[in-house]
Amino acid sequence: MTNANSNEMLGLQNENAFRGTLSRRAFAFLIDWLIVGLLIGIAGIGVFFLGVITIGLGWYLYPVLGVLVALFYFGATVGGDAQASYGMRAMGLTLVRLDGMRIDFMTAVVHQVLFWILNSVLTPFVLLVGLFTDRNRLLHDILLGTAMADRQLIQLNP
């Protein structure tokens, strides 16, 4: 359980921690998808050999390979100790829950799935939501109670 005092200690009350994150978030997205693309290529090679070993059965993984790799990547990185993907880390960002709790694997996966769904419906307007909300939160952030913050201005819970 958290309260206002623990949120203050984490820096969640510091509005400066949430300023200027929208543009950095867009660049983090590009970095992350380059990494995911490389991981999909590597996993594709593995699936090829798995298909050879299983006499073609492993090749049925190809249609869902990109989704599986991306979900695992974001779940493991955003839901991990750093609370940020490699793109977010490169841009000095972290994803925080506004109740002060840590992002777990499943929350990170749901965050990504909601992003994909909302992006497919609202694209490219999904980023415009961040211009009009407090703390530059996007629609999926609002639904999950999360926000993108500056890593240097936020104290992550251990």
Backbone as CSV, one residue per row, in Angstrom:
resi,resn,N_x,N_y,N_z,CA_x,CA_y,CA_z,C_x,C_y,C_z
1,MET,0.830,-1.178,0.000,0.000,0.000,0.000,0.878,1.247,0.000
2,THR,0.420,2.217,-0.734,1.158,3.463,-0.772,0.241,4.587,-0.348
3,ASN,0.830,5.689,0.011,0.046,6.867,0.368,0.717,8.087,-0.245
4,ALA,0.192,9.254,0.074,0.735,10.478,-0.523,2.194,10.684,-0.159
5,ASN,2.585,10.327,1.066,3.976,10.506,1.480,4.921,9.638,0.659
6,SER,4.536,8.373,0.409,5.426,7.514,-0.375,5.468,7.983,-1.826
7,ASN,4.357,8.507,-2.344,4.363,9.054,-3.700,5.285,10.256,-3.798
8,GLU,5.316,11.089,-2.753,6.231,12.228,-2.750,7.673,11.757,-2.736
9,MET,7.975,10.718,-1.935,9.330,10.198,-1.864,9.768,9.637,-3.213
10,LEU,8.834,9.050,-3.966,9.162,8.486,-5.271,9.322,9.568,-6.337
11,GLY,8.835,10.753,-6.063,8.914,11.837,-7.032,7.694,11.932,-7.922
12,LEU,6.637,11.168,-7.611,5.447,11.166,-8.455,4.672,12.470,-8.371
13,GLN,4.923,13.278,-7.338,4.247,14.564,-7.221,5.016,15.660,-7.961
14,ASN,6.215,15.364,-8.411,7.057,16.320,-9.128,6.601,16.395,-10.586
15,GLU,5.862,17.422,-10.927,5.332,17.553,-12.291,6.445,17.708,-13.331
16,ASN,7.606,18.189,-12.924,8.727,18.316,-13.857,9.199,16.959,-14.374
17,ALA,8.957,15.898,-13.607,9.363,14.561,-14.022,8.582,14.072,-15.232
18,PHE,7.459,14.706,-15.510,6.592,14.260,-16.598,6.596,15.208,-17.792
19,ARG,7.313,16.305,-17.692,7.358,17.283,-18.783,8.365,16.857,-19.847
20,GLY,8.029,17.112,-21.093,8.951,16.834,-22.194,9.151,15.371,-22.496
21,THR,8.238,14.529,-22.035,8.415,13.097,-22.257,7.809,12.614,-23.561
22,LEU,6.880,13.362,-24.110,6.157,12.883,-25.291,7.071,12.723,-26.508
23,SER,7.901,13.700,-26.782,8.793,13.588,-27.940,9.858,12.515,-27.713
24,ARG,10.376,12.434,-26.495,11.367,11.392,-26.198,10.725,10.010,-26.283
25,ARG,9.461,9.943,-25.926,8.734,8.681,-25.996,8.623,8.208,-27.450
26,ALA,8.405,9.120,-28.370,8.316,8.768,-29.787,9.649,8.221,-30.297
27,PHE,10.758,8.830,-29.893,12.075,8.324,-30.304,12.379,6.985,-29.636
28,ALA,11.961,6.810,-28.398,12.144,5.535,-27.712,11.392,4.432,-28.450
29,PHE,10.208,4.763,-28.928,9.407,3.821,-29.705,10.188,3.335,-30.930
30,LEU,10.811,4.263,-31.655,11.579,3.886,-32.845,12.768,2.993,-32.495
31,ILE,13.478,3.340,-31.427,14.613,2.522,-30.986,14.142,1.126,-30.606
32,ASP,13.051,1.065,-29.849,12.532,-0.241,-29.416,12.118,-1.108,-30.593
33,TRP,11.501,-0.511,-31.582,11.059,-1.321,-32.707,12.213,-1.742,-33.595
34,LEU,13.300,-1.013,-33.612,14.502,-1.508,-34.286,15.038,-2.740,-33.559
35,ILE,15.062,-2.666,-32.234,15.528,-3.801,-31.430,14.600,-4.996,-31.612
36,VAL,13.292,-4.761,-31.565,12.326,-5.849,-31.740,12.488,-6.466,-33.125
37,GLY,12.713,-5.642,-34.139,12.935,-6.161,-35.484,14.142,-7.083,-35.557
38,LEU,15.224,-6.688,-34.901,16.415,-7.548,-34.856,16.124,-8.854,-34.114
39,LEU,15.402,-8.753,-33.007,15.051,-9.956,-32.236,14.139,-10.885,-33.026
40,ILE,13.232,-10.317,-33.812,12.357,-11.140,-34.646,13.189,-11.866,-35.701
41,GLY,14.169,-11.183,-36.273,15.053,-11.835,-37.239,15.815,-13.000,-36.630
42,ILE,16.339,-12.791,-35.435,17.071,-13.862,-34.743,16.134,-15.011,-34.388
43,ALA,14.951,-14.667,-33.868,13.978,-15.704,-33.523,13.505,-16.442,-34.771
44,GLY,13.415,-15.728,-35.894,13.009,-16.358,-37.152,13.986,-17.428,-37.590
45,ILE,15.258,-17.173,-37.383,16.277,-18.185,-37.706,16.101,-19.404,-36.808
46,GLY,15.845,-19.141,-35.520,15.611,-20.244,-34.585,14.374,-21.053,-34.957
47,VAL,13.316,-20.367,-35.365,12.085,-21.060,-35.766,12.325,-21.874,-37.040
48,PHE,13.158,-21.376,-37.930,13.487,-22.141,-39.130,14.082,-23.494,-38.752
49,PHE,15.079,-23.464,-37.864,15.714,-24.717,-37.462,14.769,-25.587,-36.644
50,LEU,13.917,-24.964,-35.855,12.902,-25.723,-35.123,11.960,-26.422,-36.102
51,GLY,11.616,-25.740,-37.185,10.764,-26.337,-38.213,11.435,-27.505,-38.904
52,VAL,12.736,-27.401,-39.129,13.474,-28.516,-39.747,13.461,-29.723,-38.814
53,ILE,13.701,-29.457,-37.534,13.756,-30.549,-36.555,12.384,-31.207,-36.384
54,THR,11.325,-30.414,-36.408,9.975,-30.941,-36.173,9.249,-31.277,-37.480
55,ILE,9.985,-31.380,-38.555,9.445,-31.723,-39.878,8.321,-30.756,-40.270
56,GLY,8.564,-29.481,-40.061,7.655,-28.445,-40.517,6.684,-27.900,-39.481
57,LEU,6.477,-28.589,-38.374,5.512,-28.111,-37.376,5.932,-26.792,-36.745
58,GLY,7.221,-26.608,-36.529,7.718,-25.383,-35.911,7.460,-24.147,-36.748
59,TRP,7.296,-24.331,-38.040,7.082,-23.181,-38.928,5.713,-22.530,-38.715
60,TYR,4.819,-23.209,-38.010,3.523,-22.604,-37.687,3.668,-21.448,-36.688
61,LEU,4.842,-21.283,-36.127,5.095,-20.155,-35.223,5.329,-18.849,-35.972
62,TYR,5.659,-18.928,-37.250,5.968,-17.707,-38.005,4.849,-16.657,-37.971
63,PRO,3.581,-17.013,-38.128,2.545,-15.964,-38.131,2.435,-15.182,-36.813
64,VAL,2.806,-15.784,-35.706,2.682,-15.101,-34.409,4.035,-14.718,-33.816
65,LEU,5.099,-14.966,-34.565,6.445,-14.740,-34.048,6.677,-13.292,-33.640
66,GLY,6.284,-12.351,-34.471,6.491,-10.935,-34.173,5.767,-10.509,-32.912
67,VAL,4.524,-10.948,-32.765,3.743,-10.600,-31.574,4.370,-11.204,-30.328
68,LEU,4.760,-12.459,-30.392,5.360,-13.121,-29.224,6.663,-12.455,-28.805
69,VAL,7.504,-12.153,-29.779,8.790,-11.515,-29.475,8.569,-10.133,-28.878
70,ALA,7.684,-9.343,-29.476,7.434,-7.989,-28.984,6.840,-8.010,-27.576
71,LEU,5.877,-8.885,-27.332,5.272,-8.955,-25.999,6.290,-9.395,-24.954
72,PHE,7.118,-10.373,-25.298,8.140,-10.807,-24.345,9.158,-9.699,-24.102
73,TYR,9.572,-9.006,-25.160,10.542,-7.923,-25.022,10.020,-6.834,-24.082
74,PHE,8.818,-6.351,-24.354,8.273,-5.277,-23.529,7.908,-5.762,-22.134
75,GLY,7.410,-6.967,-22.017,7.098,-7.498,-20.697,8.344,-7.658,-19.834
76,ALA,9.418,-8.160,-20.449,10.653,-8.399,-19.704,11.392,-7.106,-19.366
77,THR,11.367,-6.124,-20.270,12.128,-4.898,-20.019,11.339,-3.899,-19.182
78,VAL,10.122,-3.596,-19.591,9.315,-2.634,-18.837,8.877,-3.237,-17.509
79,GLY,8.625,-4.530,-17.486,8.239,-5.203,-16.253,9.427,-5.635,-15.407
80,GLY,10.629,-5.353,-15.857,11.838,-5.754,-15.136,12.287,-4.717,-14.126
81,ASP,13.510,-4.865,-13.658,14.058,-3.990,-12.620,14.160,-2.535,-13.061
82,ALA,14.500,-2.294,-14.321,14.688,-0.922,-14.788,13.370,-0.202,-15.049
83,GLN,12.262,-0.959,-15.179,10.947,-0.379,-15.450,10.941,0.418,-16.748
84,ALA,11.774,0.016,-17.701,11.867,0.717,-18.973,12.482,-0.211,-20.014
85,SER,12.024,-0.069,-21.245,12.634,-0.807,-22.342,13.980,-0.158,-22.677
86,TYR,14.729,-0.777,-23.569,16.035,-0.209,-23.916,15.892,1.137,-24.622
87,GLY,14.863,1.289,-25.422,14.616,2.584,-26.054,14.284,3.656,-25.028
88,MET,13.469,3.298,-24.054,13.135,4.243,-22.983,14.381,4.621,-22.184
89,ARG,15.200,3.641,-21.891,16.437,3.909,-21.147,17.346,4.845,-21.938
90,ALA,17.453,4.609,-23.254,18.300,5.455,-24.096,17.804,6.897,-24.109
91,MET,16.502,7.079,-23.974,15.922,8.423,-23.996,15.710,8.977,-22.587
92,GLY,16.182,8.263,-21.565,16.089,8.754,-20.189,14.691,8.704,-19.617
93,LEU,13.907,7.705,-20.009,12.525,7.590,-19.560,12.299,6.331,-18.744
94,THR,11.239,6.320,-17.984,10.784,5.132,-17.289,9.266,5.178,-17.211
95,LEU,8.642,4.019,-17.173,7.191,3.942,-17.033,6.882,3.740,-15.559
96,VAL,5.993,4.563,-15.018,5.645,4.460,-13.596,4.145,4.301,-13.446
97,ARG,3.768,3.605,-12.396,2.362,3.558,-12.002,2.129,4.718,-11.057
98,LEU,1.018,5.377,-11.205,0.755,6.566,-10.405,0.379,6.239,-8.966
99,ASP,0.142,4.964,-8.668,-0.103,4.577,-7.282,1.196,4.226,-6.561
100,GLY,2.327,4.352,-7.256,3.624,4.126,-6.636,4.116,2.687,-6.696
101,MET,3.300,1.768,-7.146,3.707,0.365,-7.237,4.580,0.172,-8.481
102,ARG,5.260,-0.969,-8.522,6.103,-1.279,-9.671,5.277,-1.860,-10.808
103,ILE,5.769,-1.678,-12.028,5.157,-2.284,-13.210,5.598,-3.746,-13.234
104,ASP,4.650,-4.668,-13.305,5.004,-6.081,-13.403,4.919,-6.534,-14.861
105,PHE,5.293,-7.766,-15.117,5.342,-8.302,-16.482,3.986,-8.169,-17.165
106,MET,2.917,-8.586,-16.482,1.595,-8.588,-17.101,1.096,-7.164,-17.379
107,THR,1.361,-6.239,-16.463,0.961,-4.845,-16.700,1.690,-4.291,-17.916
108,ALA,2.967,-4.618,-18.054,3.741,-4.162,-19.212,3.176,-4.741,-20.506
109,VAL,2.785,-6.008,-20.484,2.211,-6.645,-21.668,0.862,-6.009,-22.006
110,VAL,0.010,-5.802,-21.008,-1.293,-5.180,-21.244,-1.110,-3.752,-21.755
111,HIS,-0.126,-3.042,-21.226,0.182,-1.688,-21.681,0.508,-1.702,-23.175
112,GLN,1.307,-2.649,-23.591,1.694,-2.744,-24.996,0.508,-3.140,-25.873
113,VAL,-0.294,-4.111,-25.428,-1.452,-4.556,-26.209,-2.455,-3.415,-26.367
114,LEU,-2.709,-2.687,-25.294,-3.605,-1.538,-25.392,-3.058,-0.492,-26.352
115,PHE,-1.754,-0.283,-26.334,-1.136,0.652,-27.278,-1.405,0.215,-28.706
116,TRP,-1.197,-1.075,-28.998,-1.417,-1.569,-30.360,-2.871,-1.397,-30.778
117,ILE,-3.794,-1.758,-29.897,-5.224,-1.662,-30.228,-5.612,-0.208,-30.468
118,LEU,-5.243,0.662,-29.545,-5.606,2.071,-29.679,-4.888,2.727,-30.850
119,ASN,-3.665,2.308,-31.117,-2.919,2.849,-32.252,-3.567,2.429,-33.570
120,SER,-4.066,1.212,-33.626,-4.704,0.764,-34.866,-6.007,1.504,-35.124
121,VAL,-6.687,1.950,-34.075,-7.945,2.683,-34.224,-7.693,4.178,-34.424
122,LEU,-6.767,4.748,-33.665,-6.583,6.195,-33.634,-5.372,6.716,-34.404
123,THR,-4.600,5.826,-35.005,-3.353,6.256,-35.608,-3.558,7.379,-36.605
124,PRO,-2.727,8.356,-36.702,-1.607,8.725,-35.852,-2.025,9.620,-34.691
125,PHE,-3.317,9.725,-34.490,-3.845,10.648,-33.494,-3.626,10.170,-32.059
126,VAL,-3.116,8.956,-31.883,-2.890,8.435,-30.539,-1.914,9.328,-29.761
127,LEU,-0.964,9.935,-30.458,-0.009,10.822,-29.790,-0.603,12.183,-29.446
128,LEU,-1.647,12.586,-30.149,-2.274,13.877,-29.871,-2.922,13.915,-28.490
129,VAL,-3.343,12.774,-27.999,-3.945,12.709,-26.663,-2.965,13.237,-25.625
130,GLY,-1.691,12.921,-25.800,-0.657,13.353,-24.854,-0.479,14.858,-24.786
131,LEU,-0.888,15.562,-25.815,-0.764,17.022,-25.814,-1.813,17.698,-24.934
132,PHE,-2.880,16.991,-24.644,-3.997,17.596,-23.923,-4.259,16.988,-22.556
133,THR,-3.440,16.058,-22.125,-3.645,15.415,-20.827,-2.570,15.841,-19.842
134,ASP,-2.872,15.659,-18.575,-1.866,15.949,-17.557,-0.733,14.935,-17.686
135,ARG,0.463,15.365,-17.461,1.656,14.515,-17.481,1.898,13.844,-18.827
136,ASN,1.359,14.426,-19.914,1.552,13.892,-21.272,1.159,12.431,-21.397
137,ARG,0.146,12.022,-20.670,-0.285,10.628,-20.688,-1.080,10.331,-21.953
138,LEU,-0.820,9.155,-22.524,-1.586,8.687,-23.673,-2.794,7.905,-23.163
139,LEU,-3.687,7.546,-24.064,-4.933,6.918,-23.662,-4.714,5.607,-22.905
140,HIS,-3.776,4.797,-23.357,-3.524,3.532,-22.660,-2.875,3.776,-21.297
141,ASP,-2.141,4.871,-21.134,-1.609,5.236,-19.820,-2.747,5.587,-18.865
142,ILE,-3.709,6.333,-19.368,-4.850,6.734,-18.546,-5.631,5.501,-18.106
143,LEU,-5.862,4.565,-19.021,-6.617,3.359,-18.698,-5.918,2.495,-17.653
144,LEU,-4.580,2.481,-17.666,-3.826,1.630,-16.737,-3.293,2.375,-15.517
145,GLY,-3.453,3.678,-15.469,-2.934,4.438,-14.329,-1.424,4.545,-14.334
146,THR,-0.849,4.712,-15.530,0.601,4.828,-15.660,0.951,6.160,-16.298
147,ALA,2.234,6.486,-16.285,2.729,7.694,-16.950,4.200,7.480,-17.286
148,MET,4.654,8.151,-18.327,6.062,8.122,-18.707,6.759,9.268,-17.983
149,ALA,7.870,8.962,-17.325,8.554,9.968,-16.519,10.041,9.991,-16.835
150,ASP,10.672,11.083,-16.480,12.114,11.246,-16.609,12.789,10.371,-15.555
151,ARG,13.694,9.492,-15.985,14.354,8.548,-15.074,15.120,9.246,-13.947
152,GLN,15.698,10.397,-14.240,16.533,11.075,-13.230,15.697,11.750,-12.161
153,LEU,14.431,12.009,-12.431,13.602,12.721,-11.473,12.641,11.810,-10.718
154,ILE,12.708,10.513,-10.984,11.818,9.548,-10.338,12.666,8.551,-9.559
155,GLN,12.250,8.260,-8.348,12.880,7.226,-7.519,12.042,5.966,-7.669
156,LEU,12.607,4.905,-8.246,11.862,3.663,-8.436,11.835,2.874,-7.138
157,ASN,10.673,2.273,-6.869,10.539,1.399,-5.706,11.390,0.149,-5.903
158,PRO,12.113,-0.305,-4.876,12.891,-1.540,-5.045,12.004,-2.760,-5.075
